[in-house]
Amino acid sequence: MGVTFTPAFAISSLLLGLGSFHMHLAVANVRRERQGRLRQALFRALVCGILFTGVQSYGLWALFPEERSAAETSLGVTTFVAVLTALHAMHFLVAVMFVSFVYQLALTGRYDHEYHWGVACCGWFWHGLGIVWMGILAVISIAM
């Protein structure tokens, strides 16, 4: 009994890391006034975020078997892990909306080497969620 580490969580972890890399590139490119590369990096981070949300939703759904006994429901750690994962997914949905907003502003030329606070803040938020996800994975591995 216990929680099984679904492949969806491994895939979503890779997507989160890849998106974090692209957010880092976005910040670096806006500081160097590379508008085209900034937009590409933000777009790639946005795609990673959307894919992460979909894969994470499937992973959350896969945590629950079709049939469970009352004892498994009250004693298992699956519910705790599911709540942690769902809370992270909801915060990540906010991050995807944040990246979408920043991307739309980047398309209009809002950011440059002097004013790029929105891009940097978006990157910090993304990286913070990555750290939280690593903590959740640690809890899942302990709970197994």
N, CA, C and O atoms as CSV, one atom per row, in Angstrom:
chain,resi,resn,atom,element,x,y,z
A,1,MET,N,N,0.845,-1.169,0.000
A,1,MET,CA,C,0.000,0.000,0.000
A,1,MET,C,C,0.888,1.229,0.000
A,1,MET,O,O,2.107,1.104,0.113
A,2,GLY,N,N,0.339,2.344,-0.117
A,2,GLY,CA,C,1.113,3.562,-0.198
A,2,GLY,C,C,0.951,4.188,-1.569
A,2,GLY,O,O,0.125,3.757,-2.374
A,3,VAL,N,N,1.721,5.171,-1.809
A,3,VAL,CA,C,1.620,5.941,-3.031
A,3,VAL,C,C,2.606,5.415,-4.051
A,3,VAL,O,O,3.767,5.165,-3.729
A,4,THR,N,N,2.155,5.248,-5.265
A,4,THR,CA,C,3.061,4.869,-6.341
A,4,THR,C,C,3.463,6.128,-7.089
A,4,THR,O,O,2.633,6.989,-7.383
A,5,PHE,N,N,4.724,6.216,-7.385
A,5,PHE,CA,C,5.256,7.370,-8.107
A,5,PHE,C,C,4.908,7.190,-9.576
A,5,PHE,O,O,5.553,6.409,-10.276
A,6,THR,N,N,3.910,7.893,-10.042
A,6,THR,CA,C,3.447,7.712,-11.406
A,6,THR,C,C,4.443,8.313,-12.387
A,6,THR,O,O,5.117,9.291,-12.062
A,7,PRO,N,N,4.544,7.741,-13.584
A,7,PRO,CA,C,5.422,8.326,-14.604
A,7,PRO,C,C,5.030,9.761,-14.946
A,7,PRO,O,O,5.869,10.547,-15.386
A,8,ALA,N,N,3.771,10.102,-14.746
A,8,ALA,CA,C,3.326,11.469,-15.029
A,8,ALA,C,C,4.060,12.472,-14.145
A,8,ALA,O,O,4.338,13.590,-14.579
A,9,PHE,N,N,4.379,12.082,-12.904
A,9,PHE,CA,C,5.106,12.998,-12.035
A,9,PHE,C,C,6.543,13.195,-12.511
A,9,PHE,O,O,7.093,14.289,-12.383
A,10,ALA,N,N,7.148,12.157,-13.053
A,10,ALA,CA,C,8.501,12.291,-13.606
A,10,ALA,C,C,8.489,13.190,-14.841
A,10,ALA,O,O,9.359,14.046,-15.002
A,11,ILE,N,N,7.504,12.991,-15.705
A,11,ILE,CA,C,7.395,13.821,-16.916
A,11,ILE,C,C,7.116,15.267,-16.539
A,11,ILE,O,O,7.712,16.187,-17.100
A,12,SER,N,N,6.204,15.467,-15.583
A,12,SER,CA,C,5.893,16.840,-15.189
A,12,SER,C,C,7.095,17.504,-14.521
A,12,SER,O,O,7.278,18.715,-14.644
A,13,SER,N,N,7.910,16.731,-13.821
A,13,SER,CA,C,9.125,17.290,-13.223
A,13,SER,C,C,10.092,17.758,-14.310
A,13,SER,O,O,10.704,18.819,-14.191
A,14,LEU,N,N,10.221,16.967,-15.356
A,14,LEU,CA,C,11.073,17.378,-16.478
A,14,LEU,C,C,10.537,18.644,-17.144
A,14,LEU,O,O,11.305,19.542,-17.487
A,15,LEU,N,N,9.229,18.710,-17.322
A,15,LEU,CA,C,8.625,19.901,-17.919
A,15,LEU,C,C,8.826,21.129,-17.039
A,15,LEU,O,O,9.073,22.225,-17.540
A,16,LEU,N,N,8.720,20.944,-15.739
A,16,LEU,CA,C,8.934,22.051,-14.819
A,16,LEU,C,C,10.375,22.545,-14.897
A,16,LEU,O,O,10.618,23.751,-14.920
A,17,GLY,N,N,11.324,21.621,-14.937
A,17,GLY,CA,C,12.731,21.998,-15.068
A,17,GLY,C,C,13.023,22.681,-16.394
A,17,GLY,O,O,13.764,23.663,-16.440
A,18,LEU,N,N,12.450,22.171,-17.463
A,18,LEU,CA,C,12.640,22.776,-18.778
A,18,LEU,C,C,12.041,24.179,-18.830
A,18,LEU,O,O,12.645,25.101,-19.379
A,19,GLY,N,N,10.860,24.331,-18.260
A,19,GLY,CA,C,10.235,25.652,-18.201
A,19,GLY,C,C,11.049,26.618,-17.362
A,19,GLY,O,O,11.155,27.798,-17.698
A,20,SER,N,N,11.625,26.127,-16.275
A,20,SER,CA,C,12.471,26.960,-15.433
A,20,SER,C,C,13.703,27.435,-16.201
A,20,SER,O,O,14.119,28.587,-16.079
A,21,PHE,N,N,14.271,26.540,-16.986
A,21,PHE,CA,C,15.411,26.902,-17.834
A,21,PHE,C,C,15.030,28.005,-18.819
A,21,PHE,O,O,15.786,28.956,-19.016
A,22,HIS,N,N,13.863,27.875,-19.433
A,22,HIS,CA,C,13.424,28.890,-20.396
A,22,HIS,C,C,13.093,30.218,-19.712
A,22,HIS,O,O,13.304,31.279,-20.298
A,23,MET,N,N,12.582,30.172,-18.494
A,23,MET,CA,C,12.352,31.420,-17.758
A,23,MET,C,C,13.680,32.101,-17.445
A,23,MET,O,O,13.788,33.325,-17.514
A,24,HIS,N,N,14.683,31.308,-17.103
A,24,HIS,CA,C,16.018,31.866,-16.870
A,24,HIS,C,C,16.547,32.528,-18.151
A,24,HIS,O,O,17.115,33.619,-18.112
A,25,LEU,N,N,16.349,31.846,-19.284
A,25,LEU,CA,C,16.775,32.435,-20.557
A,25,LEU,C,C,16.019,33.720,-20.863
A,25,LEU,O,O,16.595,34.666,-21.400
A,26,ALA,N,N,14.739,33.762,-20.527
A,26,ALA,CA,C,13.947,34.968,-20.774
A,26,ALA,C,C,14.512,36.149,-19.995
A,26,ALA,O,O,14.658,37.243,-20.539
A,27,VAL,N,N,14.827,35.931,-18.736
A,27,VAL,CA,C,15.390,37.012,-17.920
A,27,VAL,C,C,16.745,37.450,-18.478
A,27,VAL,O,O,17.023,38.645,-18.577
A,28,ALA,N,N,17.575,36.490,-18.838
A,28,ALA,CA,C,18.892,36.827,-19.390
A,28,ALA,C,C,18.764,37.591,-20.700
A,28,ALA,O,O,19.518,38.533,-20.945
A,29,ASN,N,N,17.818,37.195,-21.542
A,29,ASN,CA,C,17.666,37.862,-22.835
A,29,ASN,C,C,17.073,39.255,-22.715
A,29,ASN,O,O,17.456,40.146,-23.472
A,30,VAL,N,N,16.155,39.467,-21.793
A,30,VAL,CA,C,15.597,40.814,-21.651
A,30,VAL,C,C,16.650,41.763,-21.089
A,30,VAL,O,O,16.651,42.947,-21.427
A,31,ARG,N,N,17.532,41.273,-20.249
A,31,ARG,CA,C,18.607,42.123,-19.717
A,31,ARG,C,C,19.592,42.532,-20.802
A,31,ARG,O,O,20.243,43.571,-20.697
A,32,ARG,N,N,19.701,41.710,-21.846
A,32,ARG,CA,C,20.609,42.012,-22.957
A,32,ARG,C,C,19.883,42.645,-24.141
A,32,ARG,O,O,20.460,42.839,-25.211
A,33,GLU,N,N,18.604,42.962,-23.928
A,33,GLU,CA,C,17.785,43.634,-24.948
A,33,GLU,C,C,17.613,42.779,-26.203
A,33,GLU,O,O,17.598,43.297,-27.320
A,34,ARG,N,N,17.484,41.492,-26.012
A,34,ARG,CA,C,17.232,40.569,-27.127
A,34,ARG,C,C,15.742,40.225,-27.126
A,34,ARG,O,O,15.328,39.209,-26.569
A,35,GLN,N,N,14.957,41.075,-27.752
A,35,GLN,CA,C,13.502,40.968,-27.688
A,35,GLN,C,C,12.975,39.684,-28.330
A,35,GLN,O,O,12.069,39.050,-27.790
A,36,GLY,N,N,13.531,39.300,-29.468
A,36,GLY,CA,C,13.077,38.080,-30.138
A,36,GLY,C,C,13.314,36.846,-29.296
A,36,GLY,O,O,12.439,35.989,-29.175
A,37,ARG,N,N,14.494,36.756,-28.715
A,37,ARG,CA,C,14.821,35.608,-27.875
A,37,ARG,C,C,14.018,35.617,-26.579
A,37,ARG,O,O,13.658,34.562,-26.057
A,38,LEU,N,N,13.739,36.822,-26.060
A,38,LEU,CA,C,12.889,36.936,-24.877
A,38,LEU,C,C,11.519,36.329,-25.161
A,38,LEU,O,O,11.019,35.519,-24.380
A,39,ARG,N,N,10.926,36.717,-26.264
A,39,ARG,CA,C,9.593,36.219,-26.616
A,39,ARG,C,C,9.602,34.707,-26.843
A,39,ARG,O,O,8.679,34.006,-26.427
A,40,GLN,N,N,10.650,34.207,-27.505
A,40,GLN,CA,C,10.750,32.758,-27.725
A,40,GLN,C,C,10.859,32.003,-26.406
A,40,GLN,O,O,10.198,30.983,-26.211
A,41,ALA,N,N,11.689,32.505,-25.509
A,41,ALA,CA,C,11.875,31.830,-24.219
A,41,ALA,C,C,10.592,31.855,-23.401
A,41,ALA,O,O,10.240,30.859,-22.769
A,42,LEU,N,N,9.892,32.985,-23.409
A,42,LEU,CA,C,8.627,33.064,-22.678
A,42,LEU,C,C,7.586,32.132,-23.292
A,42,LEU,O,O,6.821,31.488,-22.573
A,43,PHE,N,N,7.559,32.062,-24.606
A,43,PHE,CA,C,6.601,31.174,-25.265
A,43,PHE,C,C,6.890,29.712,-24.912
A,43,PHE,O,O,5.972,28.943,-24.627
A,44,ARG,N,N,8.168,29.339,-24.933
A,44,ARG,CA,C,8.536,27.961,-24.592
A,44,ARG,C,C,8.209,27.639,-23.130
A,44,ARG,O,O,7.751,26.540,-22.818
A,45,ALA,N,N,8.447,28.602,-22.242
A,45,ALA,CA,C,8.088,28.400,-20.838
A,45,ALA,C,C,6.572,28.249,-20.697
A,45,ALA,O,O,6.096,27.438,-19.903
A,46,LEU,N,N,5.824,29.030,-21.464
A,46,LEU,CA,C,4.366,28.940,-21.426
A,46,LEU,C,C,3.891,27.572,-21.909
A,46,LEU,O,O,2.994,26.978,-21.311
A,47,VAL,N,N,4.485,27.079,-22.979
A,47,VAL,CA,C,4.125,25.741,-23.481
A,47,VAL,C,C,4.463,24.676,-22.436
A,47,VAL,O,O,3.669,23.766,-22.195
A,48,CYS,N,N,5.635,24.788,-21.819
A,48,CYS,CA,C,6.010,23.834,-20.761
A,48,CYS,C,C,5.013,23.895,-19.610
A,48,CYS,O,O,4.644,22.864,-19.049
A,49,GLY,N,N,4.580,25.096,-19.262
A,49,GLY,CA,C,3.615,25.249,-18.177
A,49,GLY,C,C,2.269,24.629,-18.496
A,49,GLY,O,O,1.658,23.985,-17.644
A,50,ILE,N,N,1.809,24.822,-19.716
A,50,ILE,CA,C,0.528,24.234,-20.122
A,50,ILE,C,C,0.631,22.711,-20.138
A,50,ILE,O,O,-0.266,22.020,-19.655
A,51,LEU,N,N,1.719,22.192,-20.691
A,51,LEU,CA,C,1.919,20.740,-20.699
A,51,LEU,C,C,2.056,20.196,-19.284
A,51,LEU,O,O,1.517,19.136,-18.968
A,52,PHE,N,N,2.775,20.918,-18.435
A,52,PHE,CA,C,2.921,20.505,-17.040
A,52,PHE,C,C,1.553,20.376,-16.376
A,52,PHE,O,O,1.280,19.390,-15.692
A,53,THR,N,N,0.704,21.368,-16.579
A,53,THR,CA,C,-0.616,21.348,-15.957
A,53,THR,C,C,-1.423,20.141,-16.422
A,53,THR,O,O,-2.093,19.497,-15.615
A,54,GLY,N,N,-1.366,19.831,-17.713
A,54,GLY,CA,C,-2.082,18.667,-18.232
A,54,GLY,C,C,-1.542,17.357,-17.697
A,54,GLY,O,O,-2.304,16.491,-17.269
A,55,VAL,N,N,-0.232,17.212,-17.722
A,55,VAL,CA,C,0.390,15.969,-17.247
A,55,VAL,C,C,0.183,15.823,-15.739
A,55,VAL,O,O,-0.067,14.723,-15.246
A,56,GLN,N,N,0.286,16.934,-15.011
A,56,GLN,CA,C,0.078,16.905,-13.567
A,56,GLN,C,C,-1.366,16.504,-13.231
A,56,GLN,O,O,-1.606,15.761,-12.279
A,57,SER,N,N,-2.310,17.000,-14.014
A,57,SER,CA,C,-3.714,16.636,-13.796
A,57,SER,C,C,-3.917,15.138,-14.000
A,57,SER,O,O,-4.618,14.489,-13.223
A,58,TYR,N,N,-3.306,14.599,-15.040
A,58,TYR,CA,C,-3.395,13.154,-15.266
A,58,TYR,C,C,-2.735,12.388,-14.125
A,58,TYR,O,O,-3.282,11.389,-13.657
A,59,GLY,N,N,-1.561,12.843,-13.668
A,59,GLY,CA,C,-0.872,12.179,-12.564
A,59,GLY,C,C,-1.698,12.195,-11.293
A,59,GLY,O,O,-1.707,11.219,-10.543
A,60,LEU,N,N,-2.391,13.294,-11.049
A,60,LEU,CA,C,-3.257,13.386,-9.885
A,60,LEU,C,C,-4.426,12.409,-10.003
A,60,LEU,O,O,-4.792,11.749,-9.031
A,61,TRP,N,N,-4.994,12.325,-11.172
A,61,TRP,CA,C,-6.101,11.397,-11.428
A,61,TRP,C,C,-5.625,9.952,-11.262
A,61,TRP,O,O,-6.361,9.109,-10.749
A,62,ALA,N,N,-4.387,9.666,-11.699
A,62,ALA,CA,C,-3.864,8.295,-11.634
A,62,ALA,C,C,-3.538,7.855,-10.210
A,62,ALA,O,O,-3.358,6.663,-9.964
A,63,LEU,N,N,-3.459,8.795,-9.267
A,63,LEU,CA,C,-3.171,8.425,-7.886
A,63,LEU,C,C,-4.286,7.583,-7.270
A,63,LEU,O,O,-4.033,6.748,-6.401
A,64,PHE,N,N,-5.507,7.803,-7.718
A,64,PHE,CA,C,-6.651,7.148,-7.093
A,64,PHE,C,C,-7.077,5.922,-7.884
A,64,PHE,O,O,-7.467,6.040,-9.046
A,65,PRO,N,N,-7.006,4.751,-7.271
A,65,PRO,CA,C,-7.495,3.549,-7.954
A,65,PRO,C,C,-9.018,3.601,-8.051
A,65,PRO,O,O,-9.680,4.359,-7.343
A,66,GLU,N,N,-9.549,2.779,-8.943
A,66,GLU,CA,C,-10.994,2.784,-9.149
A,66,GLU,C,C,-11.744,2.329,-7.912
A,66,GLU,O,O,-12.801,2.877,-7.597
A,67,GLU,N,N,-11.224,1.347,-7.214
A,67,GLU,CA,C,-11.920,0.840,-6.031
A,67,GLU,C,C,-11.001,0.949,-4.820
A,67,GLU,O,O,-9.842,0.534,-4.853
A,68,ARG,N,N,-11.549,1.516,-3.756
A,68,ARG,CA,C,-10.788,1.660,-2.507
A,68,ARG,C,C,-11.673,1.262,-1.352
A,68,ARG,O,O,-12.879,1.510,-1.352
A,69,SER,N,N,-11.059,0.643,-0.372
A,69,SER,CA,C,-11.810,0.286,0.828
A,69,SER,C,C,-11.836,1.479,1.780
A,69,SER,O,O,-11.067,2.427,1.625
A,70,ALA,N,N,-12.714,1.421,2.746
A,70,ALA,CA,C,-12.811,2.501,3.740
A,70,ALA,C,C,-11.519,2.626,4.538
A,70,ALA,O,O,-11.117,3.735,4.890
A,71,ALA,N,N,-10.862,1.500,4.830
A,71,ALA,CA,C,-9.608,1.537,5.585
A,71,ALA,C,C,-8.510,2.234,4.797
A,71,ALA,O,O,-7.742,3.012,5.363
A,72,GLU,N,N,-8.424,1.968,3.505
A,72,GLU,CA,C,-7.408,2.626,2.678
A,72,GLU,C,C,-7.650,4.123,2.599
A,72,GLU,O,O,-6.702,4.907,2.558
A,73,THR,N,N,-8.901,4.518,2.578
A,73,THR,CA,C,-9.233,5.931,2.483
A,73,THR,C,C,-8.821,6.682,3.735
A,73,THR,O,O,-8.326,7.805,3.644
A,74,SER,N,N,-9.014,6.089,4.891
A,74,SER,CA,C,-8.723,6.797,6.126
A,74,SER,C,C,-7.272,6.652,6.575
A,74,SER,O,O,-6.774,7.520,7.293
A,75,LEU,N,N,-6.582,5.593,6.181
A,75,LEU,CA,C,-5.234,5.352,6.665
A,75,LEU,C,C,-4.143,5.623,5.632
A,75,LEU,O,O,-2.975,5.770,5.994
A,76,GLY,N,N,-4.499,5.689,4.382
A,76,GLY,CA,C,-3.490,5.835,3.351
A,76,GLY,C,C,-2.948,7.254,3.240
A,76,GLY,O,O,-3.585,8.216,3.671
A,77,VAL,N,N,-1.779,7.363,2.664
A,77,VAL,CA,C,-1.168,8.669,2.464
A,77,VAL,C,C,-1.534,9.246,1.099
A,77,VAL,O,O,-1.151,10.369,0.769
A,78,THR,N,N,-2.266,8.483,0.322
A,78,THR,CA,C,-2.617,8.936,-1.019
A,78,THR,C,C,-3.381,10.254,-0.981
A,78,THR,O,O,-3.134,11.136,-1.804
A,79,THR,N,N,-4.288,10.393,-0.053
A,79,THR,CA,C,-5.074,11.622,0.043
A,79,THR,C,C,-4.182,12.803,0.388
A,79,THR,O,O,-4.332,13.882,-0.186
A,80,PHE,N,N,-3.262,12.613,1.311
A,80,PHE,CA,C,-2.336,13.689,1.678
A,80,PHE,C,C,-1.480,14.116,0.486
A,80,PHE,O,O,-1.316,15.309,0.231
A,81,VAL,N,N,-0.944,13.150,-0.232
A,81,VAL,CA,C,-0.132,13.448,-1.406
A,81,VAL,C,C,-0.976,14.125,-2.479
A,81,VAL,O,O,-0.515,15.051,-3.147
A,82,ALA,N,N,-2.210,13.664,-2.641
A,82,ALA,CA,C,-3.098,14.262,-3.635
A,82,ALA,C,C,-3.403,15.721,-3.301
A,82,ALA,O,O,-3.456,16.566,-4.196
A,83,VAL,N,N,-3.601,16.017,-2.028
A,83,VAL,CA,C,-3.873,17.397,-1.628
A,83,VAL,C,C,-2.648,18.271,-1.888
A,83,VAL,O,O,-2.779,19.372,-2.423
A,84,LEU,N,N,-1.462,17.796,-1.517
A,84,LEU,CA,C,-0.245,18.563,-1.795
A,84,LEU,C,C,-0.080,18.814,-3.293
A,84,LEU,O,O,0.235,19.926,-3.715
A,85,THR,N,N,-0.294,17.773,-4.083
A,85,THR,CA,C,-0.139,17.891,-5.526
A,85,THR,C,C,-1.194,18.820,-6.113
A,85,THR,O,O,-0.889,19.621,-6.997
A,86,ALA,N,N,-2.416,18.723,-5.638
A,86,ALA,CA,C,-3.479,19.590,-6.148
A,86,ALA,C,C,-3.214,21.052,-5.788
A,86,ALA,O,O,-3.436,21.939,-6.612
A,87,LEU,N,N,-2.742,21.311,-4.570
A,87,LEU,CA,C,-2.413,22.688,-4.192
A,87,LEU,C,C,-1.286,23.240,-5.062
A,87,LEU,O,O,-1.319,24.397,-5.481
A,88,HIS,N,N,-0.299,22.404,-5.322
A,88,HIS,CA,C,0.792,22.837,-6.192
A,88,HIS,C,C,0.272,23.111,-7.600
A,88,HIS,O,O,0.659,24.097,-8.228
A,89,ALA,N,N,-0.599,22.242,-8.091
A,89,ALA,CA,C,-1.151,22.431,-9.437
A,89,ALA,C,C,-1.956,23.721,-9.526
A,89,ALA,O,O,-1.896,24.416,-10.540
A,90,MET,N,N,-2.704,24.049,-8.487
A,90,MET,CA,C,-3.468,25.300,-8.511
A,90,MET,C,C,-2.538,26.514,-8.519
A,90,MET,O,O,-2.782,27.481,-9.241
A,91,HIS,N,N,-1.481,26.462,-7.724
A,91,HIS,CA,C,-0.520,27.561,-7.742
A,91,HIS,C,C,0.191,27.634,-9.091
A,91,HIS,O,O,0.507,28.715,-9.588
A,92,PHE,N,N,0.431,26.478,-9.660
A,92,PHE,CA,C,1.097,26.477,-10.959
A,92,PHE,C,C,0.185,27.013,-12.052
A,92,PHE,O,O,0.661,27.617,-13.013
A,93,LEU,N,N,-1.107,26.801,-11.918
A,93,LEU,CA,C,-2.054,27.381,-12.869
A,93,LEU,C,C,-1.971,28.908,-12.822
A,93,LEU,O,O,-2.051,29.566,-13.859
A,94,VAL,N,N,-1.812,29.466,-11.629
A,94,VAL,CA,C,-1.609,30.912,-11.497
A,94,VAL,C,C,-0.305,31.316,-12.182
A,94,VAL,O,O,-0.245,32.357,-12.836
A,95,ALA,N,N,0.735,30.501,-12.035
A,95,ALA,CA,C,2.017,30.798,-12.686
A,95,ALA,C,C,1.876,30.788,-14.200
A,95,ALA,O,O,2.467,31.629,-14.877
A,96,VAL,N,N,1.110,29.860,-14.740
A,96,VAL,CA,C,0.896,29.812,-16.201
A,96,VAL,C,C,0.158,31.071,-16.662
A,96,VAL,O,O,0.478,31.633,-17.709
A,97,MET,N,N,-0.821,31.507,-15.883
A,97,MET,CA,C,-1.517,32.754,-16.241
A,97,MET,C,C,-0.562,33.935,-16.152
A,97,MET,O,O,-0.628,34.846,-16.978
A,98,PHE,N,N,0.321,33.932,-15.164
A,98,PHE,CA,C,1.315,34.987,-15.003
A,98,PHE,C,C,2.260,35.022,-16.208
A,98,PHE,O,O,2.533,36.092,-16.752
A,99,VAL,N,N,2.753,33.862,-16.621
A,99,VAL,CA,C,3.632,33.795,-17.794
A,99,VAL,C,C,2.886,34.256,-19.042
A,99,VAL,O,O,3.452,34.949,-19.886
A,100,SER,N,N,1.633,33.876,-19.158
A,100,SER,CA,C,0.821,34.299,-20.300
A,100,SER,C,C,0.688,35.815,-20.345
A,100,SER,O,O,0.805,36.420,-21.411
A,101,PHE,N,N,0.444,36.427,-19.195
A,101,PHE,CA,C,0.322,37.878,-19.116
A,101,PHE,C,C,1.636,38.561,-19.479
A,101,PHE,O,O,1.657,39.517,-20.254
A,102,VAL,N,N,2.730,38.059,-18.911
A,102,VAL,CA,C,4.050,38.641,-19.199
A,102,VAL,C,C,4.400,38.454,-20.673
A,102,VAL,O,O,4.990,39.343,-21.287
A,103,TYR,N,N,4.042,37.310,-21.241
A,103,TYR,CA,C,4.296,37.056,-22.665
A,103,TYR,C,C,3.523,38.049,-23.528
A,103,TYR,O,O,4.064,38.583,-24.496
A,104,GLN,N,N,2.268,38.296,-23.183
A,104,GLN,CA,C,1.472,39.265,-23.947
A,104,GLN,C,C,2.097,40.655,-23.870
A,104,GLN,O,O,2.143,41.367,-24.873
A,105,LEU,N,N,2.573,41.046,-22.702
A,105,LEU,CA,C,3.244,42.340,-22.570
A,105,LEU,C,C,4.563,42.367,-23.340
A,105,LEU,O,O,4.933,43.398,-23.903
A,106,ALA,N,N,5.267,41.245,-23.366
A,106,ALA,CA,C,6.529,41.183,-24.114
A,106,ALA,C,C,6.269,41.330,-25.608
A,106,ALA,O,O,7.084,41.915,-26.322
A,107,LEU,N,N,5.149,40.810,-26.086
A,107,LEU,CA,C,4.810,40.957,-27.502
A,107,LEU,C,C,4.579,42.419,-27.878
A,107,LEU,O,O,4.800,42.811,-29.024
A,108,THR,N,N,4.139,43.216,-26.921
A,108,THR,CA,C,3.906,44.639,-27.195
A,108,THR,C,C,5.150,45.488,-26.962
A,108,THR,O,O,5.106,46.705,-27.143
A,109,GLY,N,N,6.263,44.865,-26.563
A,109,GLY,CA,C,7.508,45.598,-26.349
A,109,GLY,C,C,7.579,46.280,-24.996
A,109,GLY,O,O,8.293,47.272,-24.849
A,110,ARG,N,N,6.877,45.789,-24.031
A,110,ARG,CA,C,6.816,46.416,-22.702
A,110,ARG,C,C,8.139,46.346,-21.949
A,110,ARG,O,O,8.460,47.257,-21.187
A,111,TYR,N,N,8.908,45.284,-22.150
A,111,TYR,CA,C,10.113,45.072,-21.356
A,111,TYR,C,C,11.367,45.411,-22.151
A,111,TYR,O,O,11.435,45.198,-23.361
A,112,ASP,N,N,12.349,45.941,-21.443
A,112,ASP,CA,C,13.661,46.192,-22.030
A,112,ASP,C,C,14.716,45.998,-20.948
A,112,ASP,O,O,14.417,45.521,-19.854
A,113,HIS,N,N,15.959,46.374,-21.266
A,113,HIS,CA,C,17.035,46.127,-20.314
A,113,HIS,C,C,16.893,46.964,-19.039
A,113,HIS,O,O,17.461,46.608,-18.006
A,114,GLU,N,N,16.151,48.061,-19.097
A,114,GLU,CA,C,15.944,48.888,-17.907
A,114,GLU,C,C,14.702,48.492,-17.120
A,114,GLU,O,O,14.683,48.589,-15.893
A,115,TYR,N,N,13.673,48.050,-17.818
A,115,TYR,CA,C,12.428,47.678,-17.146
A,115,TYR,C,C,12.086,46.242,-17.499
A,115,TYR,O,O,11.519,45.958,-18.553
A,116,HIS,N,N,12.442,45.353,-16.601
A,116,HIS,CA,C,12.147,43.936,-16.821
A,116,HIS,C,C,11.715,43.243,-15.529
A,116,HIS,O,O,11.862,42.029,-15.383
A,117,TRP,N,N,11.179,44.032,-14.592
A,117,TRP,CA,C,10.776,43.495,-13.305
A,117,TRP,C,C,9.728,42.395,-13.458
A,117,TRP,O,O,9.792,41.390,-12.749
A,118,GLY,N,N,8.776,42.559,-14.357
A,118,GLY,CA,C,7.726,41.558,-14.545
A,118,GLY,C,C,8.284,40.215,-14.978
A,118,GLY,O,O,7.835,39.170,-14.507
A,119,VAL,N,N,9.253,40.239,-15.865
A,119,VAL,CA,C,9.865,38.996,-16.336
A,119,VAL,C,C,10.658,38.347,-15.204
A,119,VAL,O,O,10.582,37.135,-15.002
A,120,ALA,N,N,11.411,39.148,-14.475
A,120,ALA,CA,C,12.208,38.609,-13.366
A,120,ALA,C,C,11.307,38.037,-12.268
A,120,ALA,O,O,11.577,36.955,-11.746
A,121,CYS,N,N,10.250,38.752,-11.922
A,121,CYS,CA,C,9.336,38.284,-10.880
A,121,CYS,C,C,8.647,36.987,-11.308
A,121,CYS,O,O,8.447,36.083,-10.497
A,122,CYS,N,N,8.290,36.908,-12.576
A,122,CYS,CA,C,7.676,35.700,-13.116
A,122,CYS,C,C,8.656,34.525,-13.003
A,122,CYS,O,O,8.264,33.415,-12.641
A,123,GLY,N,N,9.909,34.773,-13.312
A,123,GLY,CA,C,10.936,33.737,-13.181
A,123,GLY,C,C,11.114,33.286,-11.741
A,123,GLY,O,O,11.245,32.091,-11.476
A,124,TRP,N,N,11.118,34.238,-10.803
A,124,TRP,CA,C,11.249,33.873,-9.383
A,124,TRP,C,C,10.081,33.005,-8.945
A,124,TRP,O,O,10.270,32.027,-8.220
A,125,PHE,N,N,8.880,33.354,-9.377
A,125,PHE,CA,C,7.691,32.590,-9.021
A,125,PHE,C,C,7.798,31.165,-9.561
A,125,PHE,O,O,7.498,30.199,-8.859
A,126,TRP,N,N,8.229,31.050,-10.813
A,126,TRP,CA,C,8.379,29.730,-11.428
A,126,TRP,C,C,9.414,28.892,-10.678
A,126,TRP,O,O,9.169,27.729,-10.354
A,127,HIS,N,N,10.576,29.498,-10.406
A,127,HIS,CA,C,11.633,28.767,-9.695
A,127,HIS,C,C,11.167,28.361,-8.293
A,127,HIS,O,O,11.479,27.265,-7.827
A,128,GLY,N,N,10.426,29.239,-7.629
A,128,GLY,CA,C,9.889,28.916,-6.305
A,128,GLY,C,C,8.960,27.715,-6.345
A,128,GLY,O,O,9.010,26.851,-5.469
A,129,LEU,N,N,8.112,27.663,-7.368
A,129,LEU,CA,C,7.224,26.516,-7.506
A,129,LEU,C,C,8.015,25.237,-7.807
A,129,LEU,O,O,7.618,24.147,-7.396
A,130,GLY,N,N,9.121,25.375,-8.516
A,130,GLY,CA,C,9.980,24.211,-8.762
A,130,GLY,C,C,10.573,23.669,-7.473
A,130,GLY,O,O,10.654,22.456,-7.281
A,131,ILE,N,N,10.989,24.569,-6.589
A,131,ILE,CA,C,11.536,24.142,-5.298
A,131,ILE,C,C,10.458,23.461,-4.465
A,131,ILE,O,O,10.712,22.440,-3.827
A,132,VAL,N,N,9.253,24.029,-4.473
A,132,VAL,CA,C,8.145,23.413,-3.733
A,132,VAL,C,C,7.842,22.027,-4.296
A,132,VAL,O,O,7.592,21.091,-3.537
A,133,TRP,N,N,7.863,21.889,-5.626
A,133,TRP,CA,C,7.584,20.589,-6.240
A,133,TRP,C,C,8.627,19.552,-5.825
A,133,TRP,O,O,8.290,18.392,-5.586
A,134,MET,N,N,9.877,19.963,-5.740
A,134,MET,CA,C,10.915,19.034,-5.298
A,134,MET,C,C,10.646,18.584,-3.863
A,134,MET,O,O,10.886,17.426,-3.521
A,135,GLY,N,N,10.148,19.494,-3.022
A,135,GLY,CA,C,9.770,19.136,-1.661
A,135,GLY,C,C,8.613,18.139,-1.642
A,135,GLY,O,O,8.612,17.190,-0.859
A,136,ILE,N,N,7.631,18.367,-2.514
A,136,ILE,CA,C,6.498,17.447,-2.613
A,136,ILE,C,C,6.978,16.078,-3.059
A,136,ILE,O,O,6.519,15.063,-2.535
A,137,LEU,N,N,7.885,16.031,-4.008
A,137,LEU,CA,C,8.430,14.739,-4.448
A,137,LEU,C,C,9.163,14.036,-3.309
A,137,LEU,O,O,9.111,12.812,-3.191
A,138,ALA,N,N,9.844,14.817,-2.470
A,138,ALA,CA,C,10.516,14.217,-1.323
A,138,ALA,C,C,9.500,13.617,-0.350
A,138,ALA,O,O,9.714,12.532,0.192
A,139,VAL,N,N,8.401,14.329,-0.136
A,139,VAL,CA,C,7.344,13.804,0.737
A,139,VAL,C,C,6.755,12.532,0.133
A,139,VAL,O,O,6.497,11.564,0.849
A,140,ILE,N,N,6.541,12.532,-1.184
A,140,ILE,CA,C,6.001,11.338,-1.840
A,140,ILE,C,C,6.957,10.160,-1.673
A,140,ILE,O,O,6.525,9.045,-1.383
A,141,SER,N,N,8.255,10.404,-1.855
A,141,SER,CA,C,9.213,9.301,-1.739
A,141,SER,C,C,9.298,8.781,-0.308
A,141,SER,O,O,9.505,7.585,-0.102
A,142,ILE,N,N,9.143,9.653,0.679
A,142,ILE,CA,C,9.141,9.208,2.071
A,142,ILE,C,C,7.875,8.418,2.375
A,142,ILE,O,O,7.906,7.432,3.111
A,143,ALA,N,N,6.752,8.866,1.796
A,143,ALA,CA,C,5.476,8.234,2.069
A,143,ALA,C,C,5.356,6.855,1.417
A,143,ALA,O,O,4.534,6.039,1.835
A,144,MET,N,N,6.159,6.600,0.413
A,144,MET,CA,C,6.072,5.318,-0.296
A,144,MET,C,C,6.579,4.269,0.596
A,144,MET,O,O,6.606,3.098,0.219
